[in-house]
Amino acid sequence: MARITAGLATSHVPAIGMAIDLGKTQDAYWQPLFAGYEWTRSWADAAPPDVVILVYNDHASAFDLTMIPTFALGTAASFQPCDEGYGPRPVPVVQGHPELAAHLAQSLILDEFDLTLMNQLDVDHGLTVPLSLVYGQPEAWPTKVIPLAVNVVQYPPPTGNRCFNLGKAIRRAVASYPEDLSVQVWGTGGMSHQIQGARAGLINQEWDNRFLDAIVSDPAAVAAIPHIEYLREAGSEGVEMVMWLIMRGALSDDVEALHRFYHVPASNTAVGHLVLQPQP
């Protein structure tokens, strides 16, 4: 049967994608950030999974205020990088896994999670930047990807607890898939940042690092964090971190942290990164 072999969490700052695309990864400003992903790139190259379920949020690229799905599952065979106003990123087309996606859709909906099924979906930096951080600039991504878009832009977003429980349902769904597949679940977004208003540029390193500690050792406590705490402590965009809880819920209760990285700043944003391995 299919099995979840690892969970990965990372920020998906759009400027990181621009730095990669423009060949600036070794510039003095960017080099310390990319150095924090060197371990992960070596780890990922050694044993790429068959499929990544990649949890991200759309940034008014595929969705806008006329349609706001809380959870949208990409079920297509492929997903084109979208134009976010400066042309599509020069990255490979994302290849999906329609069979596993269809199984996830059936299992999750019958498990009482109401999903929007996307048979066509263009993906933005929220999905492509994590792939670039882990896999660099290949001619083709070395793994198939099932996008799972979460609304963390327009109020009301789902609670951390709802996301955590969705991750648990994904764990059950993957375990019931009969094909022998290695699956990873990635949660993206965050960490603390705010891009508008009087607190634009806010970064809360202490809160971020407590979050990194707790999501490994006490994810149920993290799942109980209310939206208002994310907004107050981590900025208006800090609520993106509820998406990390989908990844964490998809793993076993006990995990080993294989790698941890935290860096400030990256375009006025705190960058966090974890690689977790479920324990028996």
GULOZA-770307 format. One line per field, with one value per residue: residue in three letters; residue number from 1; z, y, x of N, C-alpha, C in turn. Coordinates in steps of 0.05 Angstrom, whole numbers, plus 5000, padded with zeros to 4 digits. Each point is the difference from the previous one (the first is absolute). Last residue first. Layout:
BEGIN
type = [ALA,...]
seq = [NUM,...]
n_c3 = [Z,...]
n_c2 = [Y,...]
n_c1 = [X,...]
ca_c3 = [Z,...]
ca_c2 = [Y,...]
ca_c1 = [X,...]
c_c3 = [Z,...]
c_c2 = [Y,...]
c_c1 = [X,...]
This chain:
BEGIN
type = [PRO,GLN,PRO,GLN,LEU,VAL,LEU,HIS,GLY,VAL,ALA,THR,ASN,SER,ALA,PRO,VAL,HIS,TYR,PHE,ARG,HIS,LEU,ALA,GLU,VAL,ASP,ASP,SER,LEU,ALA,GLY,ARG,MET,ILE,LEU,TRP,MET,VAL,MET,GLU,VAL,GLY,GLU,SER,GLY,ALA,GLU,ARG,LEU,TYR,GLU,ILE,HIS,PRO,ILE,ALA,ALA,VAL,ALA,ALA,PRO,ASP,SER,VAL,ILE,ALA,ASP,LEU,PHE,ARG,ASN,ASP,TRP,GLU,GLN,ASN,ILE,LEU,GLY,ALA,ARG,ALA,GLY,GLN,ILE,GLN,HIS,SER,MET,GLY,GLY,THR,GLY,TRP,VAL,GLN,VAL,SER,LEU,ASP,GLU,PRO,TYR,SER,ALA,VAL,ALA,ARG,ARG,ILE,ALA,LYS,GLY,LEU,ASN,PHE,CYS,ARG,ASN,GLY,THR,PRO,PRO,PRO,TYR,GLN,VAL,VAL,ASN,VAL,ALA,LEU,PRO,ILE,VAL,LYS,THR,PRO,TRP,ALA,GLU,PRO,GLN,GLY,TYR,VAL,LEU,SER,LEU,PRO,VAL,THR,LEU,GLY,HIS,ASP,VAL,ASP,LEU,GLN,ASN,MET,LEU,THR,LEU,ASP,PHE,GLU,ASP,LEU,ILE,LEU,SER,GLN,ALA,LEU,HIS,ALA,ALA,LEU,GLU,PRO,HIS,GLY,GLN,VAL,VAL,PRO,VAL,PRO,ARG,PRO,GLY,TYR,GLY,GLU,ASP,CYS,PRO,GLN,PHE,SER,ALA,ALA,THR,GLY,LEU,ALA,PHE,THR,PRO,ILE,MET,THR,LEU,ASP,PHE,ALA,SER,ALA,HIS,ASP,ASN,TYR,VAL,LEU,ILE,VAL,VAL,ASP,PRO,PRO,ALA,ALA,ASP,ALA,TRP,SER,ARG,THR,TRP,GLU,TYR,GLY,ALA,PHE,LEU,PRO,GLN,TRP,TYR,ALA,ASP,GLN,THR,LYS,GLY,LEU,ASP,ILE,ALA,MET,GLY,ILE,ALA,PRO,VAL,HIS,SER,THR,ALA,LEU,GLY,ALA,THR,ILE,ARG,ALA,MET]
seq = [280,279,278,277,276,275,274,273,272,271,270,269,268,267,266,265,264,263,262,261,260,259,258,257,256,255,254,253,252,251,250,249,248,247,246,245,244,243,242,241,240,239,238,237,236,235,234,233,232,231,230,229,228,227,226,225,224,223,222,221,220,219,218,217,216,215,214,213,212,211,210,209,208,207,206,205,204,203,202,201,200,199,198,197,196,195,194,193,192,191,190,189,188,187,186,185,184,183,182,181,180,179,178,177,176,175,174,173,172,171,170,169,168,167,166,165,164,163,162,161,160,159,158,157,156,155,154,153,152,151,150,149,148,147,146,145,144,143,142,141,140,139,138,137,136,135,134,133,132,131,130,129,128,127,126,125,124,123,122,121,120,119,118,117,116,115,114,113,112,111,110,109,108,107,106,105,104,103,102,101,100,99,98,97,96,95,94,93,92,91,90,89,88,87,86,85,84,83,82,81,80,79,78,77,76,75,74,73,72,71,70,69,68,67,66,65,64,63,62,61,60,59,58,57,56,55,54,53,52,51,50,49,48,47,46,45,44,43,42,41,40,39,38,37,36,35,34,33,32,31,30,29,28,27,26,25,24,23,22,21,20,19,18,17,16,15,14,13,12,11,10,9,8,7,6,5,4,3,2,1]
n_c3 = [5277,4952,4925,4964,4961,4981,4987,5005,4987,4994,5000,4957,4945,4930,5038,5095,5076,5019,5032,5001,5016,4990,5022,5075,5031,5048,5035,4992,4898,4907,4953,5043,4985,4921,5002,5046,4962,4970,5052,4996,4960,5044,5006,4958,5044,5088,5083,5090,4998,4945,5026,5069,4984,4969,5065,5043,5016,4958,5039,5068,4976,4973,5046,4981,4915,4988,5063,4987,4941,5028,5052,4954,4964,5058,5017,4933,4941,4928,4926,4929,4989,5054,4986,4906,4935,4985,5078,5059,5047,4960,4926,4939,4965,5005,4961,4991,4946,4966,4940,4968,4958,4992,5028,5070,5089,5056,4983,5042,5092,5021,4986,5068,5068,4982,5015,5086,5023,4972,5052,5077,4991,4952,4912,4954,4970,4960,4935,4976,5007,4957,4941,4929,4956,4916,4962,4939,4969,4978,4974,4931,4915,4961,5082,5085,5111,5080,5087,4996,4934,5017,5052,4954,4948,5037,5022,4927,4929,4929,4945,4965,4978,5029,5107,5091,5107,5099,5106,5078,5047,4972,4911,4941,4990,4945,4906,4958,4991,4928,4917,4986,4973,4909,4942,5001,4954,4965,4968,4941,4999,5004,4998,5024,4967,4986,5038,5047,5026,4943,5004,4988,4987,5007,4983,5002,5064,5083,5094,5083,5082,5089,5029,4921,4939,4914,4967,5023,4963,4954,4956,5026,5093,5066,5049,5063,5039,5010,4951,4987,4940,4960,4981,5052,5015,5033,5000,4993,5072,5070,4983,5006,5086,5045,4977,5025,5048,4949,4954,5044,5006,4921,4964,5001,4952,4906,4946,4952,4914,4903,4963,5028,5095,5055,5001,5058,5089,5023,5029,5087,5066,5093,5053,5037,4994,5021,4978,4973,4975,4936,4942,4976]
n_c2 = [5096,5088,5086,5091,5107,5105,5116,5119,5119,5116,5110,5103,5080,4980,4940,5002,4948,4886,4886,4882,4883,4882,4910,4966,4928,4960,4960,4989,4978,5044,5066,5084,5073,5053,5064,5079,5077,5073,5078,5084,5087,5084,5082,5090,5083,5007,4963,5009,5023,4943,4909,4984,4997,4919,4917,4905,4903,4934,4987,4937,4911,4964,4982,4979,5043,5087,5066,5052,5072,5078,5062,5060,5079,5074,5059,5064,5073,5089,5079,5067,5062,5039,5065,4975,4915,4915,4923,4903,4902,4911,4949,4925,4893,4882,4891,4886,4899,4890,4901,4903,4910,4975,5001,5070,5033,5057,5093,5046,5025,5078,5081,5034,5050,5091,5059,5035,5078,5081,5038,5047,5089,5060,5051,5091,5086,5082,5003,4967,4905,4901,4916,4912,4917,4931,4923,4952,4936,4993,5032,5089,5046,5043,5045,5056,4994,4947,5031,5090,5014,4975,5061,5074,4993,5010,5086,5064,4980,4944,4961,4928,4930,4934,5003,4998,5020,4966,4969,4919,4916,4906,4974,5054,4978,4925,5010,5051,4962,4943,5039,5027,4936,4984,5067,5056,5082,5080,5101,5064,5057,5093,5106,5072,5069,5101,5082,5005,4911,4903,4889,4888,4902,4892,4890,4923,5017,5028,5068,5053,5074,5053,5074,5063,5079,5073,5088,5057,4953,4921,4962,5059,5042,4953,4894,4918,4896,4892,4901,4892,4927,4903,4929,5017,5010,4992,5038,5097,5054,5024,5071,5086,5036,5042,5089,5085,5080,5062,5072,5085,5057,5051,5087,5091,5012,4949,4921,4974,5040,4985,5004,4944,4985,5069,5015,4948,5028,5067,4981,4938,4923,4930,4906,4886,4885,4884,4885,4910,4949,4926,4917,4896]
n_c1 = [5152,5038,5020,5047,5026,5043,4992,5007,4979,5014,4964,4996,5021,5063,5056,5070,5020,4978,5008,4990,5016,4990,4979,4924,4922,4905,4894,4909,4985,4977,4948,4982,5059,4988,4935,5019,5043,4949,4978,5049,4979,4979,5051,4989,4981,5062,5041,4960,4904,4946,4989,4941,4907,4957,5008,5039,5009,5057,5086,5009,5008,5086,5095,5094,5027,4971,5034,5082,4998,4955,5047,5053,4960,4986,5072,5025,4946,4979,4953,4978,4917,4923,4930,4954,5017,5044,5038,5034,5050,5019,4963,4958,4978,5009,5000,5014,5023,5013,5014,4953,4945,4892,4905,4950,4976,5055,4992,4930,5007,5048,4957,4946,5041,5014,4930,4989,5047,4962,4932,5027,5029,4928,4958,4971,4935,5017,5087,5086,5027,4962,5039,5031,5060,5048,5069,5084,5096,5107,5088,5000,5045,5071,5054,5036,4990,4969,4962,4966,4934,4910,4948,4961,4919,4909,4967,5001,4925,4926,4905,4922,4908,4945,4968,4928,4970,4962,4972,4997,4975,5018,4985,5048,5091,5023,4995,5067,5085,5016,5019,5088,5064,5005,5039,5090,5069,5073,5040,5068,5090,5052,5016,4918,4925,4968,4979,4917,4970,4983,5010,5019,4957,4971,4956,4944,4912,4950,5008,4947,4967,4946,4953,4957,4958,4971,4983,5076,5086,5077,5074,5067,5010,5046,4999,5041,5031,5042,5020,5029,5058,5049,5062,5092,5109,5102,5090,4995,4969,5060,5059,4965,4988,5072,5019,4954,5029,5053,4960,4992,5075,5025,4964,5037,5082,5003,4981,4920,4960,4961,4907,4927,4997,4968,4907,4947,4993,4938,4909,4978,4975,5028,4998,5002,4979,4998,4997,4979,4900,4946,4937,4990]
ca_c3 = [5003,5015,5019,4993,5021,4987,5015,4985,5017,4986,5014,5009,5023,4990,4971,4985,4997,4990,5004,4991,5007,4993,4986,4984,5004,4976,5006,5023,5025,5011,4982,5006,5025,4998,4983,5017,5010,4979,5005,5013,4981,5001,5016,4983,4985,4978,4976,5006,5020,4990,4976,5010,5010,4979,4985,4998,5016,4987,4977,5011,5008,4978,5011,5025,5001,4978,5008,5021,4989,4982,5017,5010,4979,4995,5023,5001,5028,5002,5026,5006,4977,5009,5018,5025,4996,4976,4994,4981,5006,5028,5024,5009,4993,5008,5005,5003,5020,5000,5021,4994,5016,4986,4997,4971,4988,5010,4987,4971,4996,5008,4978,4980,5010,4996,4972,4996,5012,4983,4976,5007,5002,5025,5018,4992,5022,5024,5005,4991,5023,5002,5024,5005,5018,5015,5002,5020,4993,5014,5003,5028,5009,4976,4982,4974,4983,4977,5005,5023,4992,4982,5016,5015,4985,4994,5024,5015,5003,5027,4996,5021,4986,4977,4979,4983,4972,4983,4975,4993,5008,5028,5017,5000,5016,5028,5010,4999,5021,5024,5001,5006,5029,5013,5001,5003,5022,4992,5022,5005,4986,5014,4981,5007,5015,4984,4988,4993,5023,4998,4991,5016,4988,5010,5000,4992,4972,4991,4971,4993,4972,4993,5024,5013,5021,5008,4989,5017,5009,5013,4990,4974,4980,5005,4976,4995,4996,5011,5007,5004,5022,4999,4976,5003,4995,4998,5006,4977,4980,5009,4999,4972,4989,5011,4988,4986,5018,5014,4984,4998,5025,5004,4998,5014,5029,5009,5014,5025,5022,5006,4990,4971,4985,5004,4983,4973,4998,4993,4971,4994,4970,4989,4991,5002,4996,4998,5012,5010,5003,5027,5000,5000]
ca_c2 = [4978,4978,4987,4972,4982,4974,4975,4975,4976,4974,4978,4977,5009,5019,4994,5002,5027,5022,5025,5024,5024,5025,4994,5023,5008,5005,5004,5017,4986,4983,4977,4981,4987,4982,4978,4981,4981,4980,4978,4977,4979,4979,4978,4977,4993,5017,4993,4994,5017,5028,5002,4999,5026,5018,5013,5029,5016,4999,5019,5027,5005,5012,5003,4986,4974,4984,4987,4980,4978,4985,4984,4978,4981,4985,4983,4976,4992,4973,4987,4993,4988,4980,5013,5013,5024,5015,5016,5022,5026,5002,5011,5026,5023,5023,5025,5022,5020,5026,5017,5026,5004,5000,4973,4999,4982,4973,4989,4996,4976,4976,4994,4986,4973,4985,4993,4976,4977,4992,4988,4974,4982,5000,4977,4977,4986,4991,5013,5028,5015,5028,5007,5028,5004,5025,5006,5018,5010,4987,4972,4994,4990,5001,4977,5008,5017,4986,4973,4998,5011,4980,4977,5007,4995,4972,4985,4996,5023,5002,5012,5018,5018,4985,5017,4984,5009,5010,5010,5025,5024,5005,4981,5009,5023,4994,4983,5014,5020,4985,4991,5023,5004,4976,5000,4971,4990,4976,4981,4995,4979,4975,4981,4993,4976,4977,5005,5028,5017,5027,5022,5024,5020,5027,5019,4986,4999,4973,4998,4978,4992,4981,4996,4974,4997,4971,4988,5003,5028,5007,4982,4992,5014,5028,5016,5018,5028,5017,5026,5015,5020,5021,4998,4985,5016,4983,4972,4987,4996,4980,4975,4993,4990,4973,4981,4979,4986,4981,4976,4986,4987,4975,4975,5001,5002,5028,5003,4984,5016,4992,5020,5004,4975,4997,5019,4991,4977,5010,5003,5028,5001,5025,5022,5027,5022,5025,5024,4995,5027,5008,5025,5024]
ca_c1 = [4980,5011,4982,4997,4992,4997,5003,5002,5003,4998,5015,4985,4984,4979,4999,4975,4989,5016,4985,5014,4985,5013,5025,5007,5027,5016,5029,5001,4993,5021,5003,4979,5006,5024,4991,4986,5020,5005,4981,5012,5008,4980,5009,5005,4975,4993,5015,5028,5013,4999,5017,5027,5007,5008,4979,5006,4981,4974,5001,5000,4972,4983,4973,4996,5013,4988,4975,5003,5016,4983,4982,5016,5006,4976,4994,5017,5001,5011,5002,5027,5014,5020,5019,4990,4985,5008,4977,5004,4988,4990,5013,4990,5016,4984,5014,4981,5006,4986,5012,5011,5024,5026,5012,5005,4980,5003,5024,4995,4983,5015,5018,4984,4996,5024,5001,4983,5013,5023,4988,4991,5022,5015,4995,5016,5014,4986,4975,5001,5010,4994,4985,4999,4977,4996,4972,4990,4973,4977,5005,4999,4974,4984,5002,4990,5016,5010,5008,5018,5026,5013,5009,5024,5025,5007,4995,5025,5017,5012,5027,5010,5019,5009,5010,5017,4995,5021,4988,5014,4985,5009,4985,4972,4997,5004,4979,4974,4999,4997,4972,4983,5000,4989,4970,4996,4984,4986,4997,4972,4986,5003,5012,5027,5003,5004,5026,5003,4993,5012,4983,5007,5017,4993,5022,5025,5007,4996,5006,5018,4997,5020,5016,4997,5019,5000,4975,4977,4998,4975,4979,5008,4983,5003,4999,4977,5008,4980,5012,4975,4999,4980,4984,4975,4975,4976,5007,5012,4979,4981,5014,5004,4975,4996,5018,4985,4983,5018,5002,4974,4995,5016,4985,4974,5004,5004,5026,5001,5011,5028,5019,4996,5008,5029,5014,4998,5019,5027,5003,5003,4999,4988,5017,4987,5018,4986,5011,5027,5012,5008,5014,4983]
c_c3 = [5026,5003,5013,5020,4989,5023,4981,5019,4983,5020,4985,5015,5011,5022,4989,4972,4989,4998,4992,5004,4992,5008,4994,4987,4982,5009,4974,5007,5023,5025,5010,4983,5007,5026,4996,4983,5016,5008,4979,5008,5014,4980,5002,5016,4982,4984,4975,4974,5001,5019,4990,4976,5010,5011,4979,4984,4999,5014,4986,4978,5013,5008,4979,5011,5025,4998,4978,5003,5021,4988,4983,5020,5011,4979,4996,5024,5003,5030,4998,5027,5007,4977,5010,5017,5028,4995,4977,4996,4978,5005,4996,5025,5011,4996,5009,5008,5000,5021,4997,5025,4992,5019,4986,4994,4969,4987,5008,4986,4971,4996,5006,4975,4980,5010,4994,4970,4996,5011,4980,4976,5006,4998,5025,5019,4989,4993,5025,5007,4993,5026,5000,5024,5009,5018,5016,4999,5024,4989,5014,5004,5030,5005,4975,4980,4974,4980,4976,5004,5023,4991,4982,5018,5016,4987,4997,5026,5018,5000,5028,4992,5021,4981,4977,4975,4983,4974,4983,4972,4998,5010,5029,5016,5001,5017,5030,5011,5001,5025,5025,5001,5008,5030,5015,5002,5001,5024,4991,5022,5006,4985,5014,4980,5008,5018,4983,4988,4995,5023,4998,4989,5020,4989,5008,5001,4996,4971,4991,4970,4992,4971,4996,5025,5013,5020,5008,4989,5017,5006,5011,4986,4972,4979,5006,4974,4998,4998,5007,5011,5000,5024,4997,4973,5003,4995,4995,5004,4975,4979,5009,4997,4971,4987,5010,4987,4988,5020,5012,4985,5000,5027,5008,5001,5015,5030,5007,5015,5026,5023,5007,4988,4970,4985,5002,4980,4972,4999,4992,4969,4990,4970,4993,4991,5003,4998,4997,5013,5013,4999,5029,5000]
c_c2 = [5003,4978,4976,4987,4972,4980,4976,4976,4975,4978,4974,4981,4977,5007,5017,4988,5018,5025,5023,5024,5025,5023,5026,4995,5024,5007,5003,5007,5020,4985,4980,4975,4979,4985,4980,4977,4978,4980,4977,4978,4975,4978,4977,4975,4976,4990,5017,4996,4996,5019,5029,5001,5000,5026,5019,5013,5030,5017,5001,5021,5028,5006,5012,5000,4985,4972,4983,4984,4978,4976,4982,4983,4975,4978,4983,4982,4974,4995,4972,4986,4995,4987,4981,5010,5012,5026,5019,5015,5021,5028,5003,5010,5026,5026,5021,5025,5021,5018,5028,5012,5027,5006,5000,4975,4998,4980,4971,4988,4994,4975,4976,4993,4984,4971,4984,4992,4975,4976,4990,4986,4972,4982,5002,4977,4977,4987,4988,5015,5029,5011,5030,5006,5029,4999,5025,5002,5015,5011,4984,4970,4995,4990,5004,4976,5007,5017,4987,4972,4999,5009,4978,4977,5008,4997,4970,4985,4994,5023,5006,5009,5020,5017,4982,5016,4984,5011,5014,5009,5026,5027,5001,4981,5010,5024,4995,4982,5014,5018,4984,4992,5024,5004,4976,4997,4970,4989,4977,4979,5000,4978,4974,4979,4995,4975,4975,5007,5029,5017,5026,5024,5021,5020,5027,5019,4984,4996,4972,4999,4980,4992,4980,4999,4972,4995,4970,4990,5002,5030,5007,4982,4994,5016,5030,5015,5017,5029,5019,5027,5012,5019,5023,4996,4983,5016,4981,4970,4986,4993,4977,4974,4992,4988,4972,4979,4977,4983,4979,4974,4985,4987,4975,4973,5000,5001,5029,5003,4984,5015,4993,5019,5005,4975,4998,5018,4989,4979,5010,5004,5028,4999,5025,5021,5026,5023,5023,5024,4996,5028,5007,5025]
c_c1 = [4984,4979,5014,4982,4996,4995,4999,5004,4999,5005,4996,5019,4982,4981,4977,5002,5021,4984,5018,4981,5017,4982,5016,5028,5005,5029,5015,5029,5002,4990,5021,5002,4979,5004,5022,4988,4986,5021,5004,4980,5011,5005,4981,5011,5004,4976,4993,5017,5030,5016,5002,5020,5029,5011,5011,4978,5005,4979,4973,5001,4998,4972,4981,4972,4991,5012,4988,4974,5005,5016,4982,4984,5014,5004,4975,4994,5016,5003,5012,5003,5029,5015,5022,5023,4994,4985,5009,4973,5006,4989,5030,5014,4987,5016,4979,5015,4978,5011,4989,5013,5013,5023,5027,5016,5003,4981,5003,5024,4995,4984,5017,5016,4983,4997,5026,4999,4984,5014,5022,4987,4991,5025,5017,4993,5017,4973,4986,4975,5002,5011,4995,4981,5000,4975,4997,4970,4989,4974,4977,5003,5001,4972,4984,5003,4986,5015,5014,5011,5020,5028,5014,5009,5025,5027,5007,4996,5024,5020,5010,5028,5009,5017,5012,5008,5020,4989,5022,4990,5016,4990,5008,4982,4972,4995,5003,4978,4973,4998,4995,4971,4983,5000,4989,4969,4999,4984,4983,4998,4970,4984,5006,5011,5029,5003,5008,5027,5005,4990,5017,4986,5008,5020,4990,5024,5026,5009,4999,5005,5021,4995,5023,5018,4996,5022,4998,4974,4974,5000,4973,4979,5010,4985,5000,5004,4975,5010,4978,5009,4971,5004,4981,4987,4975,4975,4976,5005,5011,4979,4982,5015,5003,4975,4997,5019,4984,4983,5018,5002,4973,4994,5015,4987,4974,5001,5006,5026,5003,5013,5028,5021,5000,5010,5030,5014,5000,5021,5028,5004,5001,5000,4984,5020,4984,5021,4981,5013,5027,5012,5007,5018]
